[in-house]
Amino acid sequence: MHKDKLGQIIYVGKAISLKNRVRQYFQSAAKTNPKVRAMVSHIAEFEYITCSSEMEALILECNLIKKYMPKYNVLLRDDKTYPYIMVTTSEAFPRVVKTRLINRDGNRYFGPYSDAGAVNQIVELLSNIYSLKRCSAKEFPQNHRPCLNYHIQQCRGICAGKVDQKAYRESIDKVLEFLSGKEKPLLRSLEEKMQQASEALEFEEAAKYRDYIASIKAISETQRVTMVHDKDLDVVLPVKDEKNSFIALFTVRDGKLSGRETFQIQTDENDSRTEMVSEFIKQYYSQWASVPPEIIVEREPEDRQLLEEFLSREGRKVRIFVPQKGEKRALLKMAQSDCVEMVKTLSEKAKLNQEKQDAVKEQVEHVLSLSGSPFEKKEVYRIESYDISNTNGVDSVGAMVVFEGLKKIRKDYRRFKIKTIEGPDDYGSLQEMIYRRFKRAKAGDPAFAKMPDGIFMDGGQGQVSAALKVLRALSLDIPVVGMAKDDSHRTRAIVFEDGREISLKDRPILFRYAGTIQEEVHRFAIDYHRSLRNKNAIHSVLDNISGVGPTRRNALLNHFQTVEAIKKASVEELQEVPGITESVAKSIKEYFG
């Protein structure tokens, strides 16, 4: 996973040798295409996950691309990528079919498989060997005449009542065993038949069995990366090296392994691995309103029952366990193997991160010392930044983001609707937002209780002066600096109230840090403004019409697609929409004139 300086994933790839693959990206510019050169210019770090087979890497790559939609990957905007084999166990007489959609319908699903041709052959093989039903019909009238499949001995005549359901289910059980990974009995049987056909010089028949055997081997590799149920679960594993301790958290959502995070934790040399896991579970999951129903660990914590009671909320039970077999055991094994590889790089990464933190701390300390305001020296400085977004003064909103060192503290981000300022007055809007933020802090509001060590304003001297006026009126002495951009919208300098500037041209560390803050606060403000603007646009046009509420509004938009089409529709056409009565249709026509 290639990441940019904001930590966003911009490319996902797989390789047997990551060293060789990554080296290719950094060849001379003449040997690489423009897309690769553009991607390489934005790469700030790499992260990788090891899998136990090429197939697992392929499926994981697919899952991560769908989750993160990386900028430099080719994106297939379709969720039906790989086929599954479905056994319709919800039917009295199940079938074996290929499908690309998974539903909660009581049927059994196996896969996914990258070889669609092999899936087709396996479906045909199982249907032939066990004479399974091929038609989709579930019920048959009396005296129903069998179809051609019965007469050519490819079906037992279920539709004609010639099959005992118990005997048929025994065949389905064998099919399920095979698809669950017990393929050796069937392979032995096919190899014997191939040998017999070959000895009898029936080479076409022998070739058919040979192809069946090849298809079985092609799909026999267990797909541990994607599990075919829809469950959410986490895998929590401790990782220790000579100096540091970490927790590796593997997340599975909707049955798919969707990523891995690592958390450095402070431990004593006498703390056991199970104690590390137990403490992590308590501290990490206590922050979340929704906890996955299953947490997989390698050893059961001593306080497992207490932890489960602590995490189970609103009638939703959480289970912490060590899987003993099946796909969850395979998933645990894969995660453990990845951790063995990961421990080789975690210490180096922790060292590099600490060096970055120390360098940023030194630069921030220097900037705050020049601001003229007192500040307390700390290991990690808490920095807040503010920005305003509006369209010609309409739907004006404010955004506040928080950084502690290099880390974004998203849970402390705040959004503000500007209430007292009309028109495009950014200075006035900034002052309203900052006043409300620190007024609530002084009033004891826990959501605003943490105070910043410094404020980096998105803007120049004007924004800095506007912010300081509010802070001084509230008797607060907090260092404030501005982040000025050049004509290319790149952060060029740190600006102080008196007009002094620190050029970032020869300060790459401060340049990247200030640029990251500026991009983040700008993104957060624009996202909020856009969502508010879209909501208000829909409300102002449709929700003002008598008799049209959210349900009818959505029905109208689903039917006509655009507001312009609604305007042009006749009363009769409007009445075709579910829930739109004649009186409501007339109200819509009257509103639009």
Helices and strands as residue ranges (DSSP letters): E 2-3, E 9-11, H 18-25, G 29-31, H 34-42, E 45-46, H 54-68, E 84-87, E 96-99, E 108-110, H 116-129, H 148-151, G 158-160, H 165-179, H 184-199, H 203-219, E 233-240, E 245-253, E 256-265, H 273-285, E 294-296, H 304-311, E 319-321, H 326-370, E 382-391, E 394-404, E 407-408, G 410-412, E 414-417, H 426-442, G 446-448, E 454-458, H 461-473, E 480-485, E 491-495, E 501-503, H 508-538, I 539-543, H 550-560, H 563-568, H 571-575, H 582-592
